[in-house]
């Protein structure tokens, strides 16, 4: 019988929803999109997840994660990449949410002593870096010794899983149904993860209905989630 | 492979402002207590900052910011993602980050109050987040709350029983409720308050200054 590798065990630890990352407080526009369904058309959870994978994560967050990973702890270069993420994330609610989620993940890695985390947190605090989630994921998961493919897999899995748990808390779907939805979405994550990423690849996303919903919802002042 | 997964005992100690948690059910008077504690700490020369966790957006934070009692910049809001338990216990990172930011912004801060979103009797604070915490219940919630042995009531450093003035109107024998709470907590500290009239608040401020700030 093959024994599980330490690489796999560490990947499980960091992919686990119990790992303190702040991610539970963000819905990436799910709350806004579902609550504004009457104004913006029909809302359907599976379709929302599919859009997030294809039109946000695959060509924006995943690309930022991979590029951050390859920067191997070069904090100034990570800050430059962070500026690209900032500039390419159109809606304030998603932009600030990504920064806050990144700061939360940096906080945990800073306390755990992950190489570069405390220094990058200091750069975020004094305004030299934005600290977007995908950039922080790349920084942290490279620093703990995961390989690039595993880091991408964790990023994709967490994105889908966090949408599932947010949907459960919002009462949109049941907990078991959420697992079925996650299982149906994983092949799409895999397909996206397989696409090569150039070291200077641009960040591209296109999810206008979600962005409009976040912008409208942000102005309403009534939110359970940070975005 | 550098897993960097050291055990808690190997983590470096945090140096900075003391952090205390204020938890309890919806409507028990957590925000009202904070509004009373702010001038009490000011009178004792304690530099303060506050983090609130709201179920929906930043209502409690806005209430405190508009109170005129404290510089609004010293009040931060953290949304709880429909999970008031999680944001103070299983994953307190958003609150830790908010408190860290307040500390960096106001280096003179000695004490940070972290108010939980309204929750139930099972909520407790992570000791990654706070050094000391209190749990606020109120007499109108029922005199059987101490007997339910909720972790919030049992494990907090100070149990606060608020709205004592309402006891006669809701059929609560306050003395019996206090005695049951003392029994459930095996004699650990408890305070009776009426935040509307400021009764009992000074004693809480004195206890925090003594037990947390070691003055």
Interface residues (C-beta under 8 A of the other chain):
Chain A: X6 X7 X10 X13 X18 X20 X21 X22 X23 X24 X25 X26 X27 X100 X103 X104 X105 X106 X107 X108 X111 X112 X113 X114 X115 X125 X143 X144 X145 X166 X169 X170 X221 X222 X223 X224 X225 X226
Chain B: X1 X2 X3 X4 X5 X6 X11 X12 X55 X56 X57 X78 X79 X80 X81 X82 X83 X86 X87 X90 X91 X92 X93 X94 X96 X97 X100 X101 X104 X128
